[in-house]
């Protein structure tokens, strides 16, 4: 009898490592394949960037509280974010959906209204895709295509010892928006007559239901004359992404809890749920902010910029990835973010 390995033990990234092991790139135009936010193809004067993500009903979204228009918009953002994480500009998308007969034409049109709004705002073209039937709900798969000047591309692998770790925006808001929605879903299930209590949560609900990919950050950095040494988007939580950058660059890192940017509404809501706000930022995910490293010589260029927070630095290759809490105690970081294969 053959041994059976449960996917939960591997997790998403362990599974990817296993199933892609042994694949070798043979095309001279393939600059970077698996292992970064997007694949990199040499297309002449520039690099072409390609990234794809799939959203599955019941795993990534719940239509009890996610409007279809918002879902279409968010599905595009998830993919554009990967292009911006390579310091590139998104140019086109393809959209494929699998949909069951419980959805009407009007429902599908509503989904595509959100997709169209995202395309219009971010100046990307919808150039193709596929549509098929599903026996188990809605599945959305989007591929984003972008471009970047060859001398401007940023990988996960480029950081050096003592580079500063920087994040855009603030963290933990999308996770707390999800907690509010899940709470109100349970209240509704117990008593459908109850109206959802969503007042006072506008910001965190928008961060969950209608996130924005940070195209603006890429252009802010260029205007400031700063090229990140490494970069990744924050989809699975800050802890997970710092570990990705550290592993890719072969370095250790130190984060400082007091430096992690958390919005006041996120902070207050986390306290209401008896959660530690910084833990929500570290492990929550779906913020789609950018985490990147810069040379220390670029510190003065961004130190007073409200878009950025310097949250730590890289260490030598023999050190671990640690966080220093508000009391000055350092402990090793382990990613507790989203594991697609973990049982509830």
C-alpha positions in Angstrom: 0.0 0.0 0.0 1.5 3.3 -1.0 2.0 6.2 1.4 -0.4 9.1 1.3 0.8 12.6 1.9 -1.9 15.1 3.0 -1.8 18.4 1.2 -2.4 20.2 4.5 1.1 19.1 5.6 2.7 20.7 2.5 0.7 23.9 2.4 0.3 25.9 -0.9 4.0 26.7 -1.3 5.3 23.3 -0.3 2.9 21.8 -2.9 4.1 24.2 -5.6 7.7 23.2 -4.8 6.9 19.5 -5.1 4.9 19.6 -8.3 7.2 22.0 -10.2 10.4 20.2 -9.2 12.1 18.9 -12.3 10.7 21.4 -14.7 13.4 23.2 -16.6 13.1 26.3 -18.8 14.3 25.6 -22.3 13.1 28.8 -24.1 15.8 31.5 -24.3 13.0 34.1 -23.9 12.1 32.7 -20.4 13.9 35.0 -18.0 12.1 34.0 -14.8 9.6 31.2 -14.5 8.1 29.9 -11.2 9.1 31.5 -7.9 8.3 35.2 -8.1 5.1 37.3 -8.2 5.1 37.1 -12.0 6.9 35.2 -14.8 9.3 37.3 -16.9 9.6 36.9 -20.6 12.2 38.7 -22.8 10.2 40.4 -25.5 12.9 42.6 -27.0 13.2 46.1 -25.7 11.2 45.3 -22.5 10.3 42.3 -20.3 6.8 41.0 -20.5 5.3 40.0 -17.1 2.6 37.3 -16.7 0.8 36.3 -13.5 -2.4 34.3 -12.9 -4.7 33.7 -9.9 -7.8 31.8 -9.3 -10.7 32.6 -6.9 -13.0 29.8 -5.9 -16.4 30.3 -4.3 -16.5 29.0 -0.8 -12.7 29.2 -0.5 -11.8 32.7 -1.5 -15.2 34.4 -1.3 -18.7 34.0 0.1 -21.5 35.4 -2.0 -23.7 35.8 1.1 -21.9 39.1 1.7 -19.7 39.7 -1.4 -21.5 41.7 -4.1 -20.7 40.3 -7.6 -19.6 43.7 -8.9 -17.1 44.0 -6.0 -15.9 40.4 -6.7 -15.2 41.2 -10.3 -13.2 44.3 -9.3 -11.3 42.4 -6.6 -10.4 39.5 -8.9 -8.7 41.9 -11.2 -6.9 43.7 -8.4 -5.5 40.4 -7.0 -3.7 39.9 -10.4 -2.6 43.4 -11.1 -1.0 43.6 -7.7 1.5 40.8 -8.8 2.5 42.9 -11.8 3.2 46.0 -9.7 5.2 43.8 -7.3 7.7 43.3 -10.2 7.9 47.1 -10.5 6.0 46.9 -13.8 2.8 48.3 -15.4 -0.1 46.1 -16.1 -1.4 46.2 -19.7 -3.9 43.4 -20.4 -5.9 40.7 -18.6 -7.7 37.5 -19.7 -10.7 36.3 -17.7 -12.0 32.8 -17.4 -15.0 31.8 -15.4 -16.8 28.5 -14.5 -20.3 29.2 -13.5 -23.3 27.1 -12.5 -26.9 27.5 -13.7 -28.0 29.1 -10.4 -26.5 32.3 -11.8 -28.5 34.4 -14.2 -27.3 36.5 -17.2 -27.9 39.6 -15.0 -25.6 38.1 -12.3 -22.8 37.4 -14.8 -23.2 40.9 -16.2 -22.9 42.4 -12.7 -19.6 40.4 -12.2 -18.3 41.9 -15.4 -19.3 45.4 -14.5 -16.7 45.2 -11.7 -14.1 43.8 -14.1 -14.8 46.5 -16.6 -14.6 49.2 -13.9 -11.2 47.9 -12.8 -10.0 47.8 -16.4 -11.0 51.4 -17.0 -9.5 52.7 -13.8 -6.2 50.9 -14.2 -5.9 51.3 -18.0 -5.8 47.5 -18.8 -7.5 45.8 -21.7 -9.6 42.6 -21.4 -8.3 40.6 -24.4 -9.8 37.1 -23.9 -10.6 34.2 -21.7 -12.9 31.3 -21.4 -16.4 30.5 -20.1 -17.5 27.1 -19.0 -20.1 25.4 -16.7 -19.6 24.4 -13.1 -21.4 22.0 -10.9 -20.1 23.6 -7.7 -20.4 27.4 -7.8 -18.4 30.1 -9.3 -14.7 30.0 -10.2 -12.8 33.0 -11.6 -9.3 32.7 -13.1 -7.6 35.9 -14.3 -4.2 36.2 -16.0 -2.6 39.6 -15.9 0.0 40.7 -18.5 2.4 43.6 -18.0 5.6 45.2 -19.0 8.7 46.7 -17.4 11.9 48.3 -18.6 14.7 45.7 -18.3 16.7 47.9 -16.0 13.7 48.6 -13.7 12.5 45.0 -12.9 12.5 44.1 -9.3 12.6 40.4 -8.1 12.2 38.9 -4.6 15.8 37.9 -4.7 17.7 41.2 -4.8 18.0 42.3 -1.2 21.3 42.7 0.6 22.3 42.7 4.2 21.3 45.9 6.1 18.7 46.9 3.4 15.7 48.5 5.0 12.2 46.8 4.9 9.4 49.1 3.8 5.6 48.7 3.4 3.1 50.9 1.7 -0.2 51.9 3.3 -1.4 50.1 6.4 -2.0 46.5 7.2 -4.6 44.3 8.8 -7.6 46.2 7.5 -8.8 43.6 5.0 -8.6 40.9 7.6 -10.7 42.9 10.1 -13.2 43.7 7.4 -13.6 40.0 6.9 -14.1 39.4 10.6 -17.0 41.9 10.7 -18.6 40.3 7.6 -18.3 36.8 9.0 -19.8 38.0 12.4 -22.8 39.5 10.7 -23.2 36.4 8.5 -23.5 34.3 11.6 -26.0 36.7 13.2 -28.1 36.5 10.0 -28.0 32.7 9.9 -29.4 32.7 13.5 -32.0 35.4 12.8 -32.7 36.4 9.2 -34.8 39.3 10.5 -31.7 41.0 11.9 -30.2 43.8 9.9 -26.4 43.7 9.6 -24.6 46.1 11.9 -22.0 47.6 9.5 -21.9 51.2 10.6 -18.5 52.5 11.5 -16.7 49.9 9.5 -16.6 51.6 6.2 -12.8 51.6 5.7 -12.1 48.1 6.7 -15.1 46.7 4.7 -13.8 48.5 1.6 -10.3 47.1 2.1 -11.9 43.6 2.1 -14.5 44.0 -0.6 -12.8 46.5 -2.9 -9.1 46.5 -2.5 -6.8 48.6 -4.6 -3.6 47.3 -6.2 -0.8 49.8 -5.6 0.0 51.0 -9.0 0.5 54.5 -7.5 3.3 53.2 -5.3 5.4 52.1 -8.3 5.2 55.6 -9.7 5.8 57.3 -6.4 9.0 55.4 -6.0 10.1 56.3 -9.6 9.4 59.9 -8.9 11.5 59.7 -5.8 14.4 58.1 -7.7 14.1 54.9 -5.6 14.4 51.4 -7.1 13.6 48.7 -4.5 16.2 45.9 -4.2 13.4 43.3 -3.7 9.6 43.4 -3.6 6.5 41.3 -3.1 2.8 42.1 -2.6 1.1 41.4 0.7 -1.6 38.8 -0.1 -1.0 36.2 2.7 0.0 38.4 5.6 3.1 40.4 6.4 4.9 37.5 8.2 4.5 35.2 5.2 5.8 37.8 2.7 8.8 38.8 4.8 9.7 35.1 5.0 9.4 34.9 1.2 11.8 37.8 0.6 14.3 36.6 3.2 14.3 33.1 1.8 14.6 34.3 -1.8 17.5 36.7 -1.0 19.1 34.2 1.4 19.0 36.6 4.4 17.7 37.0 7.9 15.5 39.9 8.9 14.3 41.9 11.9 10.9 43.5 12.1 9.7 46.0 14.8 6.2 45.6 16.0 5.8 49.2 16.8 6.7 50.2 13.3 4.0 48.1 11.6 1.3 50.6 10.2 -2.2 49.8 11.4 -5.1 52.2 10.7 -7.1 53.4 13.8 -10.4 51.7 12.6 -8.5 48.4 12.2 -6.9 48.8 15.6 -10.2 49.6 17.4 -12.1 46.7 15.6 -9.3 44.3 16.4 -9.6 45.2 20.1 -13.4 44.7 19.9 -12.7 41.2 18.6 -10.1 40.6 21.3 -7.4 40.4 18.7 -3.9 41.9 18.8 -3.8 44.5 15.9 -0.3 43.8 14.9 -1.1 40.0 14.8 -3.8 40.8 12.3 -1.3 42.7 10.2 1.2 39.9 10.4 -1.1 37.0 9.6 -4.3 38.4 8.1 -3.6 38.9 4.4 -5.5 40.4 1.5 -4.2 43.9 2.0 -2.4 44.0 -1.4 0.0 46.5 -0.2 3.7 46.3 -1.3 6.5 45.1 0.9 9.9 46.0 -0.5 13.5 46.7 0.5 15.7 49.7 -0.2 19.3 50.5 0.2 20.1 52.5 3.4 21.4 55.3 1.1 17.8 55.8 -0.1 16.5 56.3 3.5 16.3 60.2 3.2 14.3 59.9 0.0 11.3 58.2 1.7 11.7 58.9 5.5 9.0 61.6 5.7 6.7 60.2 3.0 3.2 59.3 4.3 2.8 56.5 1.8 5.7 54.4 3.4 6.6 52.9 6.7 10.1 51.5 7.4 9.4 48.4 9.5 12.7 46.7 9.8 15.9 45.5 8.0 17.6 42.5 6.5 20.4 40.8 8.4 23.2 38.4 7.5 22.4 35.1 5.8 23.1 33.0 9.0 20.3 34.7 11.0 16.6 34.0 11.4 13.6 36.2 10.7 12.5 37.8 14.0 10.1 40.4 15.3 10.9 42.7 18.2 7.8 43.4 20.3 6.9 46.7 22.0 8.7 45.4 25.1 11.9 44.9 23.3 11.7 41.1 23.2 12.7 39.4 20.0 11.1 36.2 18.8 11.3 34.2 15.6 8.5 34.7 13.0 6.6 31.8 11.6 4.0 32.4 8.9 0.5 31.9 10.2 -1.2 33.3 7.1 -3.6 31.6 4.8 -3.1 27.9 4.0 -5.4 26.8 1.2 -5.3 23.1 2.2 -5.7 23.5 6.0 -8.9 21.9 7.4 -11.2 24.1 9.4 
